Amino acid sequence: MKSVVVPSTIVSAHDLRASSYIPRVRDDRPAINEANFARWCETFDKALQQAHAAGHFKWPASELPSVAHRFKVAFGSCTYNHDGPAVKLACEELGIKHTRRSIEAFLRAPAAVSR
């Protein structure tokens, strides 16, 4: 099994796209699709802000970048809690179920072929 080194400077989907940090959890799974991962992170950032504004989280708004970063690392390594309000909002926005299987299928879907 490969070990994953997480850069400490990743704080946005743009940083994720600019970095080479697209981890693999197990060798028998396809790699995470970078475009889908960036789309997920952008959608999740918005959902996290909405969930915080709705009062679902007790931590201060100044902690949003740090919390978003930790979530992105967890999504990249597939070690996240899929039952949270921000994850549910992000899944609803993307039109997928808020199950671990659906989220991973979205993140690992092959890139669309453009014609």
C-alpha positions in Angstrom: 0.0 0.0 0.0 1.3 3.4 -0.9 1.7 6.1 1.8 0.1 9.4 1.1 1.9 12.6 1.9 -0.4 15.5 2.3 0.9 19.0 1.5 0.0 21.4 4.3 -0.6 24.3 1.9 -3.7 23.0 0.2 -6.6 25.2 1.1 -8.8 25.4 -2.0 -9.8 23.4 -5.1 -7.5 25.7 -7.1 -4.6 24.6 -5.0 -5.6 21.0 -5.4 -5.7 21.3 -9.1 -2.3 23.0 -9.1 -0.7 20.4 -6.9 -0.1 16.8 -7.8 -2.1 15.6 -4.8 -4.6 13.1 -6.1 -4.2 10.2 -3.7 -5.0 6.6 -4.2 -6.5 4.6 -1.3 -5.9 1.1 -2.4 -4.0 -0.2 -5.5 -7.0 -2.1 -6.9 -9.2 1.1 -7.1 -8.9 3.6 -10.0 -7.3 6.9 -9.1 -9.5 9.8 -8.2 -10.4 11.9 -11.2 -8.8 15.3 -10.8 -11.6 17.2 -12.5 -14.3 15.5 -10.5 -12.3 16.1 -7.3 -11.9 19.8 -8.0 -15.6 20.0 -8.8 -16.5 18.2 -5.6 -14.2 20.6 -3.6 -15.7 23.7 -5.1 -19.2 22.4 -4.4 -18.3 21.3 -0.9 -16.8 24.7 -0.1 -20.1 26.4 -0.9 -22.1 23.7 1.0 -19.8 24.1 4.0 -20.4 27.8 4.1 -24.2 27.3 3.7 -24.2 24.7 6.5 -22.2 27.0 8.8 -24.5 30.0 8.1 -27.5 27.8 8.9 -26.0 27.0 12.3 -25.0 23.4 11.8 -21.5 23.9 13.1 -20.4 25.5 16.4 -16.9 26.6 15.4 -16.3 30.2 14.4 -16.4 31.4 10.7 -12.7 32.1 10.9 -12.1 28.4 11.0 -13.8 27.7 7.6 -10.5 27.5 5.6 -8.9 25.1 8.1 -12.0 22.9 8.3 -12.4 22.9 4.5 -8.7 21.8 4.2 -9.1 18.9 6.6 -12.3 17.8 4.8 -10.5 17.9 1.4 -7.7 15.7 2.7 -10.3 13.3 4.1 -12.1 13.2 0.8 -8.8 12.6 -1.1 -8.0 9.6 1.2 -11.7 8.5 1.5 -11.7 8.8 5.3 -14.6 11.2 5.7 -17.9 11.2 7.4 -20.6 11.2 4.7 -23.5 12.0 7.1 -22.7 15.6 7.8 -24.9 18.5 6.6 -22.3 20.0 4.3 -21.7 16.7 2.6 -25.5 16.2 2.2 -25.8 19.7 0.6 -22.9 19.1 -1.7 -24.3 15.8 -2.8 -27.7 17.4 -3.4 -26.1 20.1 -5.5 -24.3 17.5 -7.6 -27.3 15.2 -7.9 -25.8 12.2 -6.2 -26.8 10.2 -3.2 -25.0 11.1 0.1 -23.6 7.6 0.5 -19.9 6.7 0.6 -20.3 4.5 -2.4 -22.0 7.3 -4.5 -19.4 9.9 -3.5 -16.5 7.6 -4.3 -18.1 6.6 -7.6 -18.4 10.3 -8.5 -14.8 11.0 -7.4 -13.4 8.0 -9.3 -15.5 8.3 -12.5 -13.4 8.3 -15.7 -13.0 11.7 -17.4 -15.7 12.5 -20.0 -14.5 12.2 -23.5 -14.9 15.4 -25.5 -15.6 15.3 -29.1 
